[in-house]
Amino acid sequence: MKIIVYVEGPSDRDGLGALFDSLIKQAAQNGCRIQFVPMEGKHPLVTKVPLRAVNILRNDRDAHVFTLPDLYPPLGHPHSSGAELKQTLVRAFQDECKRLKVDFTRLAERFHVHCLKHDFEVLLLASEDKLKRYLGLQAFPSQIRWRQPVEGQDHQKPPKRVIEELFQHVKRRYIDTFDAPLILQGIDPFDLASKCPQCFKPFLDDILKLAAITRQ
């Protein structure tokens, strides 16, 4: 089996690759390959992947295609919630099936739409202890606040803006392709799922089910 997860860019690919490192190895032992594939941002992810997914799935019966865009910002198609974004992407996938005269019902169960709420950096905020150590902090500064649970952050101040403020506080610049993988390396994905139950946990659960992985 092959699981292809389309994400917005290299930082998502590298960060999730670090987070899922042990799970990817377990999946490989079960005969399942998990691959994170970056696009060039959210707009191409939500507009181009439905067609790409149709072409992959109709030619490879062992493949599953996931999309994992950020909820923020609402690019590509109008949406204000994960449910709206999912509905839009599934409809786009169905339209491409119709245009290419492919049976939608035959492919639909292998096309999986998830999102991160509100962006990839929600996983960094959920990794509180590791984030503090990485920044050399004993405690987070009281003037920089975010909601709990972390998926409660919204469009007004998404998690990435909070992470940038924390880095600025210690006079460093956040570089997503460099810092995110180092923070997420060694973090327990199951722990993050308990802290991000709205969007990340359903994504993780789907991956685990397909790859036949159970928590050890």
C-alpha positions as a printed Julia matrix, in Angstrom:
216×3 Matrix{Float64}:
   0.0    0.0     0.0
   1.07   3.57   -0.69
  -0.13   6.61    1.28
   0.59   9.94   -0.39
  -0.04  13.01    1.77
  -0.06  16.34   -0.09
   0.93  19.26    2.13
   1.42  22.96    1.48
   5.19  23.16    1.38
   8.64  21.9     2.41
   8.28  22.88    6.08
   5.13  20.75    6.41
   6.85  17.87    4.63
   9.98  18.01    6.77
   8.17  18.7    10.04
   5.63  15.93    9.58
   8.38  13.63    8.34
  10.25  14.21   11.62
   7.1   13.77   13.7
   6.04  10.6    11.87
   9.52   9.1    11.63
   8.84   6.07   13.83
   5.38   5.56   12.35
   6.77   5.64    8.82
   9.21   2.89    9.8
   6.45   0.82   11.41
   4.26   1.26    8.34
   7.1    0.08    6.09
   7.34  -3.1     8.13
   3.64  -3.63    7.42
   4.19  -3.17    3.68
   2.89   0.4     3.61
   4.82   3.41    2.35
   3.92   6.84    3.76
   5.1    9.82    1.72
   4.63  13.55    2.38
   4.62  15.56   -0.86
   4.89  19.38   -0.77
   3.04  21.72   -3.08
   3.9   25.38   -3.62
   1.44  26.72   -1.08
  -2.2   26.29   -0.16
  -3.73  27.56   -3.4
  -2.06  24.95   -5.65
  -2.76  22.27   -3.05
  -6.52  22.84   -2.99
  -6.85  23.58   -6.72
  -4.48  21.03   -8.28
  -4.47  18.01   -5.98
  -8.05  16.82   -6.73
  -7.1   16.19  -10.37
  -3.74  14.73   -9.39
  -5.52  12.42   -6.93
  -7.92  11.14   -9.58
  -5.04  10.28  -11.91
  -3.1    8.52   -9.15
  -6.01   6.54   -7.77
  -7.39   5.35  -11.08
  -3.96   4.03  -12.09
  -2.86   2.56   -8.76
  -5.36   0.48   -6.82
  -3.02   0.26   -3.84
  -2.7    4.03   -3.41
  -4.46   6.36   -1.0
  -4.21  10.13   -1.43
  -4.53  12.59    1.47
  -4.73  16.36    1.34
  -3.61  18.27    4.44
  -3.92  22.02    3.84
  -3.9   24.61    6.59
  -7.3   26.06    7.37
  -5.73  29.54    7.36
  -5.73  31.55    5.16
  -8.93  30.72    3.21
  -7.32  30.49   -0.23
  -8.35  28.54   -3.32
 -12.01  28.11   -2.4
 -14.04  30.16    0.12
 -14.22  28.39    3.49
 -14.34  29.25    7.18
 -14.22  25.77    8.69
 -12.58  22.43    8.15
 -15.93  20.93    7.19
 -16.42  23.52    4.44
 -12.9   22.98    3.14
 -13.43  19.21    3.05
 -16.75  19.55    1.28
 -15.19  21.81   -1.34
 -12.25  19.48   -2.02
 -14.43  16.39   -2.23
 -16.7   18.21   -4.67
 -13.69  19.23   -6.77
 -12.49  15.61   -6.76
 -15.94  14.45   -7.82
 -16.04  17.04  -10.62
 -12.68  15.84  -11.94
 -13.94  12.24  -11.89
 -16.96  13.28  -13.89
 -14.9   15.27  -16.38
 -12.52  12.35  -16.92
 -15.39   9.83  -16.98
 -14.07   7.97  -13.94
 -16.4    6.28  -11.45
 -16.32   8.55   -8.39
 -17.71   5.86   -6.07
 -14.85   3.52   -7.0
 -12.19   6.05   -5.96
 -13.88   8.08   -3.23
 -12.91   5.87   -0.3
  -9.22   6.29   -1.17
  -9.32  10.1    -1.26
  -8.95  11.57    2.23
  -9.36  15.24    3.07
  -8.04  16.65    6.33
  -6.71  20.04    7.43
  -4.58  21.57   10.16
  -6.29  24.08   12.39
  -5.37  26.79   11.75
  -1.92  26.09   10.4
   1.0   23.69   10.68
   2.51  25.55   13.65
  -0.38  24.36   15.83
   1.73  21.21   16.27
   4.62  23.28   17.6
   2.4   25.05   20.14
   1.12  21.65   21.24
   4.73  20.53   21.83
   5.07  22.89   24.78
   7.91  21.27   26.73
  10.08  20.7    23.67
   9.34  24.22   22.41
  10.44  25.77   25.7
  13.67  23.78   25.71
  14.33  24.66   22.09
  13.92  28.37   22.87
  15.91  28.12   26.1
  12.96  29.24   28.23
  11.94  28.13   31.7
   8.46  29.46   31.06
   6.67  31.18   28.22
   6.48  34.99   28.52
   3.2   36.12   30.07
   2.63  38.76   27.38
   2.51  36.14   24.61
  -0.68  34.18   24.98
  -2.65  31.65   22.99
  -5.76  29.61   23.49
  -6.07  26.19   25.03
  -6.6   23.77   23.48
  -4.25  25.08   20.82
  -6.63  24.33   17.95
  -8.78  27.11   19.42
  -6.49  29.72   17.85
  -8.25  31.54   15.03
  -7.71  33.52   11.84
  -6.99  36.69   13.81
  -3.8   35.26   15.27
  -3.0   31.8    13.87
  -0.37  29.61   15.59
   2.4   30.65   13.2
   2.13  34.26   14.38
   2.44  33.07   17.99
   5.51  30.98   17.18
   7.1   33.97   15.44
   6.49  36.13   18.53
   8.07  33.52   20.78
  11.18  33.38   18.6
  11.35  37.17   18.52
  11.18  37.21   22.31
  14.46  35.26   22.46
  15.9   37.37   19.61
  15.75  34.61   17.01
  13.96  34.39   13.68
  11.66  31.45   13.1
  12.66  29.51    9.98
   9.94  26.95    9.38
  11.98  24.58    7.21
  14.78  24.5     9.81
  13.15  24.91   13.21
   9.92  22.91   12.82
  11.58  19.53   12.09
  14.01  19.98   15.01
  11.18  20.77   17.42
   8.97  17.9    16.26
  11.73  15.29   16.08
  11.1   12.75   18.85
   7.69  14.12   19.81
   5.0   11.48   20.39
   2.31  11.89   17.69
  -0.24  10.28   20.02
   0.44  12.97   22.61
  -0.1   15.68   20.02
  -3.33  13.99   18.95
  -4.63  14.26   22.52
  -3.85  17.99   22.48
  -5.22  18.54   18.96
  -8.37  16.38   18.9
 -10.34  18.42   16.37
  -8.23  18.1    13.23
  -4.86  16.43   13.82
  -6.24  13.39   15.66
  -8.66  12.37   12.86
  -5.79  12.69   10.37
  -3.49  10.56   12.51
  -6.24   8.0    13.11
  -6.83   7.59    9.37
  -3.12   7.07    8.71
  -2.78   4.54   11.53
  -5.81   2.56   10.38
  -4.59   2.28    6.79
  -1.04   1.41    7.83
  -2.26  -1.12   10.41
  -0.32   0.6    13.22
  -1.35   0.37   16.86
   0.13   2.3    19.76
   2.88   0.32   21.41
